[in-house]
Amino acid sequence: MADPAGPDVFSRARFRLALLFAGIVIILVVASSVITYLNVRSDLQTAARGAFTSGETEQEFVTRSLGTFRWRLLAVDGVVILVVGIGGLLYARSTLRPIRDNVAAQKRFIADASHELRTPLTIMKTDFQVALRDPLLAEEAGPVLRSGLEEVDRMTGMVEDLLTLSRIDAHQEQLADERFDLAALARETAQKLAGVAAARGVTIRAGGADTAPAAGDERHTQRALANVVKNALEHSLPGGAVEVQAVAAVGTSSVTVTDHGEGIAPGALEHIFDRFYRADPARSQEHGGSGLGLAIARWALRRMGGDLVADSTVGSGTSMTLTLPTPRS
């Protein structure tokens, strides 16, 4: 059975709205034409009677009649444009109100559901950790417990992304103005993710500038950098390497994360920073991606006066560069 809320409903609604708006425009056009015709006929009859009684020449009669007609037509057109403009605004507002209310309800649901999921996920994580401390359980069910703990961590990350997204939409996500070393943060992030890289058979190499002073929110920057590095690891082939290079320049500091994986197709590259976009749904589902990490990262960096850009060649790999301004002296 077809879904009553599926695409067909929207297609029918779009068709009905188009017909309704077209009908309104047709009615206004016909009405304006009738009014114009009646006015012109009345003006011509009056002008003709005046011409015959005053001895007006044919050219003078035509000139005066066209002038009167022009002003009448401009007046009618002005009224029609005003009515169409106001009617279109009211029509658009009434049409978009249910959509706006639905989007607002969806955002509230995401925020509420994310808040509600935090507590059970925390309890599950604690239970897994406690179970792993028991030698007997760790020996008998260690792989299952560790796998469950990994899934809980992934779900927790997705919940945090959804909560951040809801705060961004509500203009409640605050960013600190701090001074920190972006190069040190890059090395620290690479070190923290070395275990993840080793599990995938990938090597992380951190290098570049020893120091790279930056201004912004250190927590959000670390989160963005970790997300970029994780993406690079997920798209690297076993035996490959991910390079994390810090650069200090005049006015800016940056970190470029490069992998040598399969690369991203040009059609997908322009969408990787869109919310919920996943260039490879199967791979993202395998690694628990929410499709929000890069969108949140770019939002935060741009709010801090920096940026996050990507460059990729299919078959050669992808580079992502995270840039921040240097502190004001």
C-alpha positions in Angstrom: 0.0 0.0 0.0 1.3 3.4 -0.9 2.5 5.7 1.9 -0.2 8.4 2.4 2.6 10.9 3.3 4.8 9.9 0.4 5.9 11.8 -2.7 2.5 11.4 -4.5 0.9 13.6 -1.8 3.4 16.4 -2.4 3.0 16.1 -6.1 -0.8 16.4 -5.9 -0.4 19.3 -3.5 2.1 21.0 -5.7 -0.3 20.6 -8.7 -3.3 21.9 -6.8 -1.3 24.9 -5.5 -0.1 25.7 -9.0 -3.6 25.5 -10.4 -4.9 27.7 -7.6 -2.3 30.4 -8.1 -2.7 30.2 -11.9 -6.5 30.6 -11.5 -6.0 33.7 -9.3 -3.7 35.2 -11.9 -6.1 34.5 -14.7 -9.0 36.0 -12.8 -6.9 39.2 -12.1 -5.8 39.4 -15.8 -9.3 39.0 -17.1 -10.7 41.5 -14.6 -8.0 44.1 -15.5 -8.6 43.5 -19.2 -12.4 44.1 -18.7 -11.8 47.2 -16.6 -9.3 48.5 -19.2 -11.7 47.9 -22.1 -14.6 49.5 -20.4 -12.5 52.6 -19.4 -11.0 52.9 -22.9 -14.4 52.6 -24.6 -15.9 55.2 -22.3 -12.9 57.5 -22.7 -13.0 57.2 -26.5 -16.7 57.9 -26.7 -16.3 61.0 -24.5 -13.3 62.1 -26.4 -15.0 61.6 -29.8 -18.0 63.6 -28.7 -15.7 66.4 -27.5 -13.7 66.3 -30.7 -16.8 66.7 -32.9 -18.1 69.6 -30.9 -14.8 71.5 -30.5 -13.5 71.1 -34.0 -10.4 69.1 -32.7 -8.2 67.7 -35.5 -7.8 63.9 -35.9 -4.1 64.0 -34.7 -5.1 66.0 -31.6 -7.9 63.5 -30.9 -5.6 60.5 -31.3 -2.9 62.1 -29.1 -5.3 63.0 -26.3 -7.0 59.6 -26.4 -3.7 57.7 -26.2 -2.6 59.9 -23.3 -5.7 59.2 -21.4 -5.5 55.5 -22.2 -1.9 55.3 -21.1 -2.6 56.7 -17.7 -5.7 54.5 -17.3 -3.6 51.5 -18.2 -0.8 52.4 -15.8 -3.3 52.8 -13.0 -5.0 49.5 -13.7 -1.6 47.7 -14.0 -0.5 49.3 -10.7 -3.5 48.0 -8.9 -3.1 44.5 -10.4 0.6 44.4 -9.4 -0.2 45.5 -5.9 -3.0 43.0 -5.5 -0.9 40.1 -6.9 2.1 41.1 -4.7 0.0 41.3 -1.5 -2.0 38.2 -2.4 1.2 36.2 -3.3 2.8 37.2 0.0 -0.3 36.1 2.0 -0.6 33.0 -0.1 3.0 32.0 0.4 2.8 32.6 4.1 -0.2 30.5 4.5 1.3 27.8 2.3 4.6 27.7 4.1 3.2 27.9 7.7 2.5 24.1 7.9 6.0 23.3 6.5 7.6 25.7 9.0 5.6 24.3 11.9 6.6 20.8 10.8 10.3 21.7 10.6 10.1 23.3 14.0 8.4 20.2 15.5 11.0 18.0 13.9 13.8 20.1 15.4 12.2 19.9 18.8 11.8 16.1 18.5 15.5 15.7 17.6 16.6 17.9 20.5 14.2 16.1 23.0 15.1 12.6 21.7 18.8 13.4 21.9 18.5 14.6 25.5 16.5 11.5 26.4 19.0 9.1 24.8 21.9 10.5 26.8 21.0 8.9 30.1 20.5 5.3 28.8 23.6 5.5 26.7 25.6 6.6 29.7 24.2 3.7 31.8 25.0 1.2 29.0 28.5 2.4 28.7 29.0 2.1 32.4 27.6 -1.4 32.4 29.9 -2.5 29.6 33.0 -1.0 31.3 32.1 -2.6 34.6 31.6 -6.0 32.9 35.0 -5.7 31.2 36.6 -5.3 34.6 35.3 -8.7 35.6 38.0 -11.3 34.6 35.5 -14.1 34.1 33.2 -12.0 31.9 36.0 -10.4 30.0 37.4 -13.9 29.2 34.1 -15.4 28.1 32.4 -12.4 26.4 35.2 -9.9 25.9 34.8 -9.4 22.2 31.0 -8.9 22.5 31.4 -6.5 25.3 34.0 -4.4 23.6 32.0 -4.4 20.4 29.0 -3.2 22.4 31.1 -0.5 24.0 32.2 0.7 20.6 28.7 0.9 19.4 27.6 2.9 22.4 30.5 5.3 21.8 29.3 5.7 18.2 25.7 6.3 19.3 26.9 8.8 21.9 28.8 10.7 19.2 25.7 10.8 17.0 23.6 12.1 19.9 26.2 14.8 20.6 26.1 15.8 17.0 22.3 16.1 17.0 22.4 18.1 20.2 25.0 20.5 18.8 22.9 20.8 15.6 19.8 21.7 17.6 21.7 24.3 19.6 23.1 25.8 16.3 19.6 26.0 14.9 18.4 27.7 18.1 21.4 30.1 18.1 22.4 28.7 21.5 25.8 27.2 20.6 28.4 29.5 22.1 32.0 29.6 21.0 34.9 30.7 23.2 37.6 33.2 22.1 40.8 31.5 23.2 44.4 31.4 22.2 46.0 28.0 21.7 48.6 26.2 19.6 47.0 24.5 16.6 50.1 22.5 15.8 50.2 21.0 19.3 46.4 20.3 19.0 47.1 18.5 15.7 49.8 16.3 17.3 47.6 15.6 20.3 44.7 14.6 18.0 46.9 12.3 15.9 48.3 10.6 19.1 44.8 10.0 20.5 43.6 8.4 17.2 46.7 6.3 16.8 44.9 3.3 18.2 42.0 3.7 15.8 44.5 4.0 12.9 46.4 0.9 14.1 43.2 -1.1 14.2 42.6 -0.2 10.6 46.2 -0.9 9.5 46.8 2.7 8.8 49.7 4.9 10.0 49.2 8.5 11.2 52.1 10.9 10.6 52.0 14.3 12.3 54.4 17.0 11.2 54.9 20.5 9.9 55.3 23.6 12.0 56.4 23.1 15.6 54.0 25.9 16.7 51.0 27.5 15.0 49.2 30.1 17.2 45.5 30.3 16.6 42.5 32.1 18.0 39.1 30.5 18.5 37.3 27.8 20.5 39.8 25.1 21.3 37.2 22.5 22.1 35.3 23.0 18.9 38.6 23.1 16.9 39.7 19.8 18.5 36.4 18.2 17.7 36.5 19.4 14.1 40.1 18.2 13.7 39.3 14.8 15.2 36.3 14.5 12.8 38.5 15.3 9.8 41.2 12.8 10.9 38.6 10.1 11.5 37.1 10.6 8.0 40.6 10.3 6.6 41.2 7.0 8.4 37.9 5.6 7.3 38.7 6.3 3.7 42.3 5.0 3.8 43.2 1.6 2.6 45.0 -0.8 4.9 48.7 -0.2 4.8 48.2 3.4 3.9 49.0 6.6 5.8 47.3 9.7 6.9 49.4 12.9 7.1 48.6 15.7 9.5 50.6 18.8 8.7 50.5 22.1 10.6 51.4 25.3 8.9 52.0 28.7 10.4 51.6 31.7 8.1 51.1 35.5 8.4 47.6 36.0 9.8 46.5 32.4 9.7 47.4 28.9 11.0 46.2 25.8 9.4 46.3 22.0 9.5 46.0 19.8 6.4 44.9 16.2 6.8 45.7 14.1 3.7 44.7 10.5 3.0 45.7 8.3 0.0 42.4 6.5 -0.3 39.9 6.2 -3.1 39.1 9.9 -3.2 35.8 11.7 -3.6 34.0 12.2 -6.9 33.5 15.8 -8.0 29.7 15.5 -7.8 30.0 14.4 -4.2 32.8 16.7 -3.1 30.6 19.8 -3.3 28.1 18.2 -0.9 30.3 16.7 1.8 29.7 19.7 4.1 25.9 19.4 3.7 24.0 18.2 6.7 23.3 14.4 6.7 25.1 14.0 3.4 27.1 10.8 3.0 29.0 10.2 -0.2 29.1 6.5 0.5 26.0 5.5 2.6 27.2 1.9 3.0 30.6 2.9 4.4 29.1 5.6 6.6 26.6 3.2 8.0 29.4 0.7 8.7 31.4 3.3 10.6 28.4 4.8 12.4 28.6 8.2 10.6 25.7 10.6 11.1 26.5 12.9 8.2 26.8 15.9 10.6 30.4 16.0 11.6 31.8 18.0 8.7 28.8 20.3 8.6 29.3 21.2 12.3 33.0 21.5 11.9 32.8 24.0 9.0 30.1 26.0 10.8 32.3 26.3 13.9 35.4 27.2 12.0 33.6 29.8 9.9 32.1 31.3 13.1 35.7 31.6 14.4 36.8 33.4 11.3 38.4 30.4 9.7 37.3 27.8 7.2 37.4 24.1 6.3 37.9 23.2 2.6 38.5 20.0 0.8 40.3 18.9 -2.3 40.2 15.4 -3.8 41.2 13.4 -6.8 39.5 10.1 -7.5 42.0 7.3 -7.0 44.6 9.5 -5.3 43.0 10.6 -2.0 41.6 13.6 -0.3 43.1 16.6 1.5 41.1 18.7 4.0 42.5 22.0 5.3 41.4 23.5 8.6 42.3 27.2 8.9 42.0 29.7 11.8 43.1 33.3 12.3 46.1 34.0 14.5 45.6 35.9 17.8 45.5 39.6 17.7 48.6 41.1 19.3 
